[in-house]
């Protein structure tokens, strides 16, 4: 039997060990929509990306990319002629940005400082969707939805130099910046590991019980991958061997996920339920939902500001009218960027 003093000491140590997690839970649970930046205009939307160095938010918008200065709270420019744009990649070492233009099977290259277009790269696979810059290979990759492959671009040549065949339809992708790129296969509920230097597929892993994975993020330090799925779960995968680590409940209709390495928090943006699920990484193998922040139905894509710990989401009010695909159409001129943070 422990003596009273020893018991008290152990209890104090347990409280101290739990304190960081409790503090993180409290901070995360206090998050809310703190601001709406109304932008209006016509067109659909998909990915966002954040240039932390310049404090610029890039927002895909149909045939153009809007550039928002988040500290000035206003649009400061646009990247035009990006027909069917899905994603935006940022290469800080090259001072370049890259857009995946799904309707043109092309990539627009622009200067991060001037925001001027410097090149257009033709000849990617069909309907390039996700796009990223891989630090290890210094190559840009487009993940081509209809082509079922990856186009590898050498930004020094502004040309496609290789194609990597995939065993399914790619969605979001992530890099560990050390020679591996990962991509969800939406139609197979699988996750692919790519050798980004050799431009070849290394492994294909199941994501069960995840169905139709879309968003993908990574905790590089702990080698954990986060895939958000249509059946309202997030699958956590060991990036070294593909082993399933955990399944976490999230909202309905997720399309993007981000990871804040400073606060050890994962954010899933859920467009159907109009929520942002906040998940705390207790350790590499254990995860806790600490909040479901009310956002807005339609707010399914996001970008993360890791400096100020804010999440930016594209959104619009939805009407009761449906398009040819059976989706509710947005109310004209209602497009806005939501900011979720701590009040």
HELIX and SHEET records of a PDB file:
HELIX    1   1 UNK A    4  UNK A   29  1                                  26    
HELIX    2   2 UNK A   92  UNK A   94  5                                   3    
SHEET    1   A 4 UNK A  31  UNK A  38  0                                        
SHEET    2   A 4 UNK A 336  UNK A 342 -1                                        
SHEET    3   A 4 UNK A 310  UNK A 315 -1                                        
SHEET    4   A 4 UNK A 302  UNK A 305 -1                                        
SHEET    1   B 4 UNK A  48  UNK A  51  0                                        
SHEET    2   B 4 UNK A  56  UNK A  60 -1                                        
SHEET    3   B 4 UNK A  65  UNK A  69 -1                                        
SHEET    4   B 4 UNK A  74  UNK A  79 -1                                        
SHEET    1   C 4 UNK A  85  UNK A  91  0                                        
SHEET    2   C 4 UNK A  96  UNK A 101 -1                                        
SHEET    3   C 4 UNK A 106  UNK A 111 -1                                        
SHEET    4   C 4 UNK A 117  UNK A 122 -1                                        
SHEET    1   D 4 UNK A 128  UNK A 134  0                                        
SHEET    2   D 4 UNK A 139  UNK A 144 -1                                        
SHEET    3   D 4 UNK A 149  UNK A 154 -1                                        
SHEET    4   D 4 UNK A 159  UNK A 165 -1                                        
SHEET    1   E 4 UNK A 170  UNK A 175  0                                        
SHEET    2   E 4 UNK A 180  UNK A 185 -1                                        
SHEET    3   E 4 UNK A 190  UNK A 195 -1                                        
SHEET    4   E 4 UNK A 200  UNK A 206 -1                                        
SHEET    1   F 4 UNK A 213  UNK A 219  0                                        
SHEET    2   F 4 UNK A 224  UNK A 229 -1                                        
SHEET    3   F 4 UNK A 233  UNK A 238 -1                                        
SHEET    4   F 4 UNK A 244  UNK A 249 -1                                        
SHEET    1   G 4 UNK A 254  UNK A 260  0                                        
SHEET    2   G 4 UNK A 265  UNK A 270 -1                                        
SHEET    3   G 4 UNK A 275  UNK A 283 -1                                        
SHEET    4   G 4 UNK A 286  UNK A 294 -1                                        
SHEET    1   H 2 UNK A 318  UNK A 322  0                                        
SHEET    2   H 2 UNK A 328  UNK A 330 -1                                        
END                                                                             
